[in-house]
């Protein structure tokens, strides 16, 4: 994992890291406030060797003392020293219990021993430190005295008597807060990495790079008004949404340059990823580019195109496939450009059989001979096999991936299904991208303020083609049903 990926994870999970750090800080503050104050009393002892005072003996004695100091420091924490101190103060504790309160150390290259005792009471701390120092003096006297000698050659003297401290030595609020925020930050970072590794949702274009090498044709940022105004004509001409579909249209022209088919299949892994709005807006964008486009609603289970465009949906694709009417008579013009729509028709009981029939292949070939581009809004790949049946006919496929809606294994399963039937995957469109944060799409950073054109002010622009207007448009614009010649135009 590269550094920029770690940065992206932190940007995604920054709230978790901040919350964990705050919890660590608050926990440290709470523990510090409820903890009882601790007082520390200190005393120091000097180790000396009794000799005649000659220089050579003084040097030998000093070397001897420094060598023995480390042993005396360890002796402080033995029951031989602690028990007499407990008995002197009349305490009802065991030496092992007192051991945690006592610390002993020796200054480097000196004969000084420091003893520190912690206790909830400052007076008790001082008394214990003094008693332990006195006990150490007596114990060293006993241990170092030769068998037949009257006194020991080693003498310990208290040079700094223990005094009851005036202020507590702990808990250290500042230090505890630093430790708390550090531990909270560490826990937050670890949690963010674990959460990110377990989160298999596809959230950005970068996430697709680990799934497929198929080109990303573009991305569409999430728009809260898209559910009420799904068409790009309902937004400003230079709005980020419109720019996104024009960008996808341009990339598709390059992706489809080597394809022999004029038909483009738009599908997704699961419902709710925005494939129908993508297919519809892509058809509008291509028609605005001057191409003659026909949009087919082949999602025979949940048809949405007619509803988006405000067209009649009861007669359409299924009507033509069962032979009840000619497909050219069922096309409905939409908008001011050369865009025609073939709605789904009535929902049949056998969608897969109809879509995989010879009648469907014949219908597509006829539309390809009369239009520059045929866009098919197909059902999602995972729930049903309809899209796979259409994809194996040699048509180019555009896979729509809803950011945050679909997981990695779903996309992998869809790609595997397309690969098994030898589908020509033109590329991937990432839909519903966030407008802010590390996964935001580039166009969402632009700020356009243009107003919609007058013909786009209506909430449903297709209303202009209802009634007599639609009939007139059909008479003037509909391609002849007997025309079998290919219509020239850009691809």
C-alpha positions as CSV (number, residue, x, y, z in Angstrom):
1,X,0.0,0.0,0.0
2,X,1.4,3.3,-1.0
3,X,1.5,6.5,1.0
4,X,-1.2,8.2,-0.9
5,X,-3.5,5.3,-0.2
6,X,-2.9,5.7,3.6
7,X,-3.6,9.4,3.3
8,X,-6.9,8.6,1.5
9,X,-7.8,6.1,4.2
10,X,-7.2,8.8,6.9
11,X,-9.2,11.3,5.0
12,X,-12.1,8.9,4.8
13,X,-11.9,7.8,8.4
14,X,-10.8,11.1,10.0
15,X,-13.8,11.3,12.2
16,X,-13.0,7.9,13.7
17,X,-9.4,9.0,14.4
18,X,-10.6,12.3,15.9
19,X,-13.2,10.6,18.1
20,X,-10.7,8.0,19.3
21,X,-8.2,10.7,20.2
22,X,-10.9,12.7,22.1
23,X,-12.0,9.6,24.0
24,X,-8.4,8.9,24.9
25,X,-8.0,12.5,26.1
26,X,-11.2,12.4,28.1
27,X,-10.4,9.0,29.6
28,X,-7.0,10.2,30.8
29,X,-8.5,13.3,32.3
30,X,-11.2,11.3,34.0
31,X,-8.8,8.7,35.5
32,X,-6.5,11.5,36.7
33,X,-9.3,13.4,38.4
34,X,-10.7,10.4,40.2
35,X,-7.2,9.1,41.2
36,X,-6.1,9.8,44.8
37,X,-3.1,12.1,45.1
38,X,0.3,10.5,45.8
39,X,3.0,12.0,47.9
40,X,6.7,11.2,47.6
41,X,9.3,11.6,50.4
42,X,13.0,11.3,49.7
43,X,16.1,10.6,51.7
44,X,19.8,10.2,50.8
45,X,22.6,8.2,52.5
46,X,26.3,8.5,52.2
47,X,28.5,5.3,52.2
48,X,31.9,5.6,53.8
49,X,34.8,3.3,54.6
50,X,36.5,3.6,58.0
51,X,40.4,3.6,57.6
52,X,43.5,5.3,59.0
53,X,43.3,8.3,56.6
54,X,46.2,7.5,54.3
55,X,45.8,8.5,50.7
56,X,46.2,5.0,49.3
57,X,43.6,3.7,51.8
58,X,41.2,6.5,50.9
59,X,41.5,5.6,47.2
60,X,40.9,1.9,47.9
61,X,38.0,2.7,50.2
62,X,36.4,5.0,47.7
63,X,36.6,2.3,45.0
64,X,35.3,-0.3,47.4
65,X,32.4,1.9,48.4
66,X,31.3,2.6,44.8
67,X,31.4,-1.2,44.1
68,X,29.3,-1.9,47.2
69,X,26.7,0.8,46.6
70,X,24.8,-1.2,43.9
71,X,24.5,-4.1,46.3
72,X,23.1,-1.7,49.1
73,X,20.5,-0.4,46.6
74,X,19.2,-3.9,45.9
75,X,19.2,-4.6,49.7
76,X,16.7,-1.8,50.3
77,X,13.9,-3.8,48.8
78,X,14.6,-7.0,50.8
79,X,12.4,-8.1,53.7
80,X,15.5,-7.8,55.9
81,X,15.3,-4.0,55.5
82,X,11.5,-3.4,55.0
83,X,10.3,-5.6,57.9
84,X,12.1,-3.6,60.6
85,X,10.7,-0.4,59.1
86,X,7.2,-1.8,59.2
87,X,7.7,-2.9,62.8
88,X,9.1,0.4,63.8
89,X,6.0,2.2,62.6
90,X,3.5,-0.4,63.7
91,X,2.0,-1.0,60.2
92,X,-0.3,-3.9,59.4
93,X,1.2,-4.7,56.0
94,X,3.6,-7.3,54.5
95,X,7.0,-6.3,53.0
96,X,5.8,-7.4,49.6
97,X,2.9,-4.9,49.8
98,X,5.4,-2.1,50.7
99,X,7.7,-3.1,47.9
100,X,5.6,-1.3,45.3
101,X,5.9,2.0,47.2
102,X,9.7,2.0,47.5
103,X,12.3,3.0,45.0
104,X,16.1,3.0,45.5
105,X,18.9,4.2,43.2
106,X,22.5,5.3,43.3
107,X,24.0,8.3,41.6
108,X,26.6,7.4,39.0
109,X,30.2,7.4,40.1
110,X,29.2,8.4,43.7
111,X,28.7,6.8,47.0
112,X,25.2,8.3,47.5
113,X,22.1,6.2,47.8
114,X,18.6,7.7,47.2
115,X,15.5,6.3,48.7
116,X,12.0,7.4,47.6
117,X,8.7,6.3,49.2
118,X,5.2,6.9,47.7
119,X,2.1,7.1,49.9
120,X,-1.3,8.6,50.1
121,X,-0.2,10.5,53.2
122,X,2.7,12.9,53.1
123,X,3.5,12.2,56.8
124,X,3.4,8.5,56.3
125,X,5.6,8.8,53.2
126,X,8.3,10.7,55.2
127,X,8.1,8.3,58.1
128,X,8.5,5.3,55.9
129,X,11.5,6.8,54.0
130,X,13.2,7.6,57.3
131,X,12.5,4.2,58.8
132,X,13.8,2.4,55.8
133,X,17.0,4.5,55.8
134,X,17.6,3.6,59.4
135,X,16.9,-0.1,58.8
136,X,19.3,-0.1,55.9
137,X,22.0,1.4,58.0
138,X,21.6,-1.3,60.7
139,X,21.4,-4.1,58.1
140,X,24.6,-3.0,56.3
141,X,26.3,-2.7,59.7
142,X,25.3,-6.3,60.4
143,X,26.2,-7.7,57.0
144,X,29.6,-5.9,56.6
145,X,30.9,-6.6,60.2
146,X,33.5,-9.3,60.4
147,X,32.8,-12.3,62.6
148,X,35.3,-11.3,65.4
149,X,35.2,-7.5,64.9
150,X,33.3,-5.1,67.1
151,X,32.2,-2.8,64.3
152,X,31.8,-2.8,60.5
153,X,34.4,-1.1,58.2
154,X,31.5,0.3,56.2
155,X,29.3,3.1,57.6
156,X,26.1,4.6,56.1
157,X,25.0,8.1,57.2
158,X,21.8,10.0,56.4
159,X,22.8,13.2,54.6
160,X,19.3,14.2,53.6
161,X,16.6,13.4,56.1
162,X,13.1,12.6,54.9
163,X,10.6,15.5,55.1
164,X,6.8,15.4,54.5
165,X,6.2,16.8,51.0
166,X,3.8,19.8,50.7
167,X,2.4,19.0,47.3
168,X,1.5,15.7,45.7
169,X,3.9,14.1,43.1
170,X,1.1,12.5,41.2
171,X,-1.0,11.9,39.3
172,X,0.7,14.1,36.6
173,X,-2.2,15.6,34.7
174,X,-0.2,16.9,31.8
175,X,1.7,13.7,31.3
176,X,-1.5,11.6,31.6
177,X,-3.2,13.8,29.0
178,X,-0.4,13.4,26.5
179,X,-0.4,9.6,27.0
180,X,-4.1,9.5,26.7
181,X,-4.3,11.4,23.4
182,X,-1.4,9.4,22.1
183,X,-3.0,6.1,22.9
184,X,-6.4,7.4,21.5
185,X,-4.7,8.5,18.3
186,X,-3.0,5.2,17.9
187,X,-6.2,3.3,18.5
188,X,-8.0,5.5,16.0
189,X,-5.3,4.9,13.3
190,X,-5.4,1.2,13.9
191,X,-9.2,1.1,13.8
192,X,-9.3,3.2,10.6
193,X,-6.9,0.8,8.9
194,X,-8.9,-2.2,10.1
195,X,-12.2,-0.6,9.1
196,X,-10.9,0.4,5.7
197,X,-9.5,-3.1,5.0
198,X,-12.9,-4.7,6.0
199,X,-14.9,-2.2,4.0
200,X,-15.2,-3.7,0.5
201,X,-17.5,-1.0,-0.9
202,X,-16.4,0.7,-4.1
203,X,-16.2,4.4,-3.2
204,X,-14.1,6.0,-5.9
205,X,-12.4,5.6,-9.2
206,X,-9.2,4.6,-7.4
207,X,-11.0,1.6,-5.9
208,X,-11.7,0.2,-9.3
209,X,-8.0,0.0,-10.2
210,X,-7.6,-3.0,-8.0
211,X,-10.6,-4.7,-9.5
212,X,-10.4,-4.2,-13.3
213,X,-8.1,-2.8,-15.9
214,X,-11.1,-1.5,-17.9
215,X,-10.9,2.2,-18.6
216,X,-12.9,4.5,-16.4
217,X,-15.0,6.5,-18.8
218,X,-15.8,9.1,-16.2
219,X,-17.7,9.8,-13.0
220,X,-20.9,11.5,-12.0
221,X,-21.1,13.3,-8.7
222,X,-24.0,12.7,-6.3
223,X,-26.8,15.2,-6.8
224,X,-29.6,15.4,-4.2
225,X,-32.0,16.7,-6.8
226,X,-31.3,13.9,-9.2
227,X,-34.2,11.8,-7.9
228,X,-36.6,14.6,-8.8
229,X,-34.7,16.0,-11.8
230,X,-32.8,13.0,-13.3
231,X,-32.2,14.5,-16.7
232,X,-29.2,16.6,-17.5
233,X,-31.5,19.0,-19.5
234,X,-33.1,19.9,-16.2
235,X,-29.8,21.4,-14.9
236,X,-27.7,24.2,-16.2
237,X,-25.9,23.7,-19.5
238,X,-22.5,24.0,-17.7
239,X,-23.5,22.3,-14.5
240,X,-21.1,19.6,-13.2
241,X,-23.7,17.0,-14.0
242,X,-24.0,18.0,-17.6
243,X,-20.2,18.3,-17.9
244,X,-19.8,14.8,-16.5
245,X,-22.0,13.2,-19.2
246,X,-20.3,15.2,-22.0
247,X,-17.0,14.0,-20.7
248,X,-18.3,10.4,-20.7
249,X,-19.7,10.9,-24.2
250,X,-16.3,12.1,-25.5
251,X,-14.4,9.1,-23.9
252,X,-16.9,6.7,-25.3
253,X,-16.2,7.9,-28.8
254,X,-12.6,6.9,-28.4
255,X,-13.5,3.6,-26.6
256,X,-15.9,2.6,-29.3
257,X,-13.7,3.6,-32.3
258,X,-12.8,0.0,-33.1
259,X,-16.2,-1.6,-32.5
260,X,-18.2,-2.8,-35.4
261,X,-21.5,-2.5,-33.5
262,X,-23.4,0.8,-33.2
263,X,-25.2,-0.7,-30.2
264,X,-24.2,0.2,-26.6
265,X,-25.4,-1.7,-23.6
266,X,-25.6,0.2,-20.3
267,X,-25.9,-2.1,-17.2
268,X,-24.8,-2.3,-13.6
269,X,-24.2,-5.0,-11.0
270,X,-27.2,-4.3,-8.8
271,X,-30.3,-2.2,-8.8
272,X,-30.0,1.4,-7.6
273,X,-26.7,2.2,-9.1
274,X,-28.1,4.7,-11.6
275,X,-27.8,2.8,-14.8
276,X,-31.1,4.0,-16.2
277,X,-30.4,7.6,-15.6
278,X,-26.9,7.1,-17.0
279,X,-28.2,5.5,-20.2
280,X,-30.9,8.2,-20.6
281,X,-28.5,11.1,-20.0
282,X,-25.9,9.6,-22.2
283,X,-28.4,9.3,-25.0
284,X,-29.4,13.0,-24.6
285,X,-25.7,14.0,-24.6
286,X,-25.0,12.1,-27.8
287,X,-28.1,13.6,-29.4
288,X,-26.9,17.1,-28.4
289,X,-23.7,16.3,-30.2
290,X,-25.6,16.0,-33.5
291,X,-25.9,12.2,-33.6
292,X,-29.1,10.3,-34.4
293,X,-29.7,8.2,-31.3
294,X,-32.3,5.7,-30.3
295,X,-32.7,4.7,-26.6
296,X,-34.2,1.3,-25.9
297,X,-35.6,0.5,-22.4
298,X,-34.7,-3.2,-22.2
299,X,-35.1,-3.4,-18.5
300,X,-38.3,-5.4,-18.8
301,X,-38.6,-6.0,-15.1
302,X,-38.3,-2.5,-13.8
303,X,-38.6,-0.1,-16.8
304,X,-37.8,3.5,-15.9
305,X,-36.9,5.3,-19.1
306,X,-40.5,6.2,-20.1
307,X,-41.1,7.6,-16.6
308,X,-38.0,9.7,-16.7
309,X,-38.8,11.2,-20.1
310,X,-42.5,11.5,-19.6
311,X,-43.4,9.2,-22.5
312,X,-45.9,6.4,-23.2
313,X,-44.6,3.1,-21.8
314,X,-47.4,0.6,-22.5
315,X,-46.4,0.1,-26.2
316,X,-42.7,-0.5,-27.0
317,X,-40.0,-3.1,-27.1
318,X,-42.2,-6.1,-26.1
319,X,-44.9,-5.0,-28.5
320,X,-42.4,-5.1,-31.4
321,X,-40.8,-8.4,-30.3
322,X,-44.1,-10.3,-30.2
323,X,-44.9,-8.9,-33.7
324,X,-47.9,-6.7,-32.7
325,X,-46.4,-3.6,-34.4
326,X,-43.3,-2.5,-36.4
327,X,-40.5,-1.0,-34.3
328,X,-40.4,2.1,-36.4
329,X,-44.0,2.9,-35.5
330,X,-43.3,2.5,-31.8
331,X,-40.4,5.1,-31.6
332,X,-41.2,8.2,-29.7
333,X,-39.2,11.4,-30.4
334,X,-38.0,13.4,-27.5
335,X,-36.3,16.8,-27.2
336,X,-35.2,19.1,-29.9
337,X,-32.4,16.8,-31.2
338,X,-32.5,13.6,-33.1
339,X,-33.3,11.4,-30.1
340,X,-35.9,8.6,-30.3
341,X,-37.1,6.4,-27.5
342,X,-38.3,2.8,-27.6
343,X,-40.0,2.2,-24.3
344,X,-40.2,-1.2,-22.7
345,X,-43.9,-2.0,-23.4
346,X,-45.9,-4.3,-21.2
347,X,-43.8,-6.3,-18.7
348,X,-43.7,-9.9,-20.0
349,X,-43.4,-13.2,-18.0
350,X,-40.3,-14.3,-20.0
351,X,-37.9,-11.3,-20.3
352,X,-34.7,-13.3,-20.9
353,X,-36.3,-15.4,-23.7
354,X,-37.5,-12.3,-25.5
355,X,-34.2,-10.4,-25.2
356,X,-32.3,-13.4,-26.4
357,X,-34.6,-14.1,-29.3
358,X,-33.9,-13.7,-33.0
359,X,-36.6,-11.0,-33.1
360,X,-34.5,-8.9,-30.7
361,X,-31.4,-9.3,-32.9
362,X,-33.4,-8.4,-36.0
363,X,-34.8,-5.3,-34.2
364,X,-31.4,-4.1,-33.2
365,X,-30.0,-4.5,-36.7
366,X,-32.9,-2.6,-38.1
367,X,-32.3,0.3,-35.7
368,X,-28.6,0.3,-36.4
369,X,-29.3,0.8,-40.1
370,X,-31.4,3.9,-39.3
371,X,-29.4,5.5,-36.4
372,X,-25.9,6.4,-35.5
373,X,-26.1,5.1,-32.0
374,X,-28.4,2.5,-30.3
375,X,-28.3,2.7,-26.5
376,X,-29.9,-0.1,-24.5
377,X,-30.8,0.3,-20.9
378,X,-30.4,-3.3,-19.7
379,X,-31.2,-4.9,-16.4
380,X,-28.5,-5.4,-13.7
381,X,-26.2,-8.3,-14.2
382,X,-26.3,-10.1,-10.8
383,X,-30.0,-10.5,-10.1
384,X,-31.0,-11.7,-13.6
385,X,-29.4,-13.0,-16.8
386,X,-31.1,-10.5,-19.2
387,X,-28.1,-8.2,-19.5
388,X,-25.7,-11.2,-20.1
389,X,-28.0,-12.5,-22.8
390,X,-27.8,-9.1,-24.6
391,X,-24.1,-8.7,-24.0
392,X,-23.1,-11.8,-25.8
393,X,-24.5,-10.4,-29.1
394,X,-21.3,-8.5,-29.6
395,X,-22.6,-5.1,-28.4
396,X,-20.3,-2.8,-26.5
397,X,-21.0,-2.7,-22.8
398,X,-20.8,0.2,-20.3
399,X,-20.8,-0.9,-16.7
400,X,-22.2,1.6,-14.2
401,X,-20.8,1.4,-10.7
402,X,-22.6,3.2,-7.9
403,X,-20.1,4.6,-5.5
404,X,-20.9,3.4,-2.0
405,X,-23.7,1.2,-3.3
406,X,-21.9,-1.9,-4.5
407,X,-19.1,-4.0,-3.1
408,X,-15.9,-5.2,-4.7
409,X,-17.1,-8.8,-5.0
410,X,-20.3,-7.7,-6.8
411,X,-18.3,-5.8,-9.4
412,X,-15.9,-8.7,-9.8
413,X,-18.9,-11.1,-10.3
414,X,-20.3,-8.8,-12.9
415,X,-17.0,-8.5,-14.8
416,X,-16.7,-12.3,-14.7
417,X,-20.2,-12.7,-16.1
418,X,-19.3,-10.4,-19.0
419,X,-16.0,-12.1,-19.6
420,X,-17.6,-15.5,-19.8
421,X,-19.9,-14.5,-22.7
422,X,-17.1,-12.6,-24.4
423,X,-18.7,-9.2,-24.0
424,X,-16.9,-6.1,-25.3
425,X,-16.5,-4.0,-22.2
426,X,-16.0,-0.4,-23.4
427,X,-15.4,1.0,-19.9
428,X,-16.8,1.8,-16.5
429,X,-18.8,4.8,-15.3
430,X,-18.6,5.6,-11.6
431,X,-21.9,7.1,-10.4
432,X,-23.0,8.8,-7.2
433,X,-19.5,10.0,-6.3
434,X,-19.3,12.3,-3.3
435,X,-19.0,16.0,-3.8
436,X,-16.5,16.5,-1.0
437,X,-13.7,14.5,0.6
438,X,-11.0,12.2,-0.8
439,X,-13.3,10.4,-3.2
440,X,-14.9,13.6,-4.7
441,X,-15.0,13.7,-8.5
442,X,-13.0,16.5,-10.2
443,X,-16.0,18.2,-11.8
444,X,-17.6,18.6,-8.4
445,X,-15.0,21.2,-7.6
446,X,-16.1,23.5,-10.4
447,X,-18.5,26.2,-9.7
448,X,-21.0,27.0,-12.4
449,X,-23.8,29.6,-12.0
450,X,-25.5,29.4,-15.4
451,X,-29.3,29.2,-15.5
452,X,-31.2,26.6,-17.4
453,X,-32.4,27.5,-20.8
454,X,-36.0,28.5,-21.3
455,X,-37.0,25.2,-22.8
456,X,-35.5,23.4,-19.7
457,X,-37.5,25.3,-17.1
458,X,-40.3,22.7,-16.9
459,X,-39.8,20.0,-14.3
460,X,-40.5,17.4,-17.0
461,X,-39.2,18.6,-20.3
462,X,-41.0,15.8,-22.1
463,X,-44.3,17.5,-21.6
464,X,-43.7,19.7,-24.6
465,X,-44.0,16.5,-26.7
466,X,-47.3,15.3,-25.2
467,X,-50.6,15.4,-27.1
468,X,-50.7,17.1,-30.5
469,X,-47.1,18.3,-30.2
470,X,-45.8,14.7,-30.0
471,X,-48.0,13.6,-32.9
472,X,-46.7,16.5,-35.0
473,X,-43.1,15.7,-34.1
474,X,-43.6,12.1,-35.0
475,X,-45.0,13.0,-38.5
476,X,-42.1,15.4,-39.1
477,X,-39.2,13.5,-37.5
478,X,-39.8,9.8,-37.3
479,X,-37.7,7.7,-39.7
480,X,-39.5,5.9,-42.4
481,X,-40.3,2.3,-41.5
482,X,-39.4,1.2,-45.1
483,X,-36.0,2.9,-44.9
484,X,-33.3,0.3,-44.7
485,X,-30.4,2.4,-45.7
486,X,-27.8,3.4,-43.0
487,X,-28.1,6.9,-41.8
488,X,-24.8,8.8,-42.1
489,X,-23.4,10.6,-39.1
490,X,-20.7,10.6,-36.5
491,X,-20.1,7.7,-34.3
